[in-house]
Amino acid sequence: MKTTVQKSSFGKLPDGSEADLYTLTNANGLIAKITNYGTIITELHVPDRDGKLADVVLGFDTLAPYLERHPYFGCTVGRVANRIYQGRFTLDGKPYTLAVNNGPNHLHGGLKGFDKALWQAEPLAGAAVKFTYTSPDGEEGYPGTLRVSVTMTLTDANELRLEYSATTDRPTPVNLTNHSYFNLAGEGDVLGHELMLVADHYTPKTADGVPTGEIKPVEGTPMDFRTPQTIGARFPELGGEPPGYDHNYVLRGEGERLAFVARVREPKSGRVMELRTTEPGVQLYTGNFLNGTLTGKRGAVYQRHAGLCLETQHFPDAVNQPKFPSVILRPGKTYWHDTIFNFRAT
Ligand code: GLA
């Protein structure tokens, strides 16, 4: 089979501009579909142990529902992923106020984050597309013009590689991630998926989901995935309403170099997804807010825990937590983030 990128139309935005869909196929027949609207990964087809393909990400069949409110299916999140306390921070002595869109806090870039932008797309050799977006000075309250790119590649080693970069003309926070919801069975819920996560610590949060600033060991708690555990096994002990994980883990890697982070396995199909990243953290989110009101691809109704996200990132609210690794990008420097999901079956 040949490695290819094919472009087709994905529909019109309200302002009349056209969104496209890029279909990436690798030499083994794996398929990823990505639209330049929000750089959303709309489909990802990977084989089970018998070679049978299933689409392992949540999403919609058409553009229209992506233009409505949805819980960040498959998109690139930015300018800053996750929550910023009350949408406020101070940088170089100057206070900034951001759009508030999640209770009292700023979430995932604000009212119109990078997930709702129409990106430029440039197909590259092999099964790859480079998406670029220029975020204007002041967008959602953020300082500086930010030039962002994410290159998405489906390699012949059955990896989906996401390489992010950004430059700015004024100091600004930047924290990009991808918000794909995975379900390696291709249906049902993820409670029986097994997860191994190489993290000794996590960042505790308030009821609003904002870090308290502490870094606590996972040892002896339901947060501990250092040996494989099924996702749902310790929900009763974990508590929380709605139940499930929505936590940032502190990874062991020192950043910069790719480090192995997580392995997810779905026992029935044998599908395995492994995750490597250069980022210092990962948000484990188990689709707790899905509640059966969204109908996705092929008529699937997304009930609670229909998918799980592993959002590689700097820690939430890092702009307000001096002890967390900094998310500030300065002119002349380049933000760089490399995350690889690889797929196999056992
Ligand atoms: C992130 C957050 C969650 C939730 C989802 C989107 O993962 O941590 O609290 O907001 O995004 O629904």
Boltz pocket constraint, residues with backbone or C-beta under 6 A from the ligand:
constraints:
  - pocket:
      binder: B
      contacts: [[A, 71], [A, 72], [A, 82], [A, 107], [A, 209], [A, 246], [A, 283], [A, 285], [A, 289], [A, 309], [A, 311]]
      max_distance: 6.0
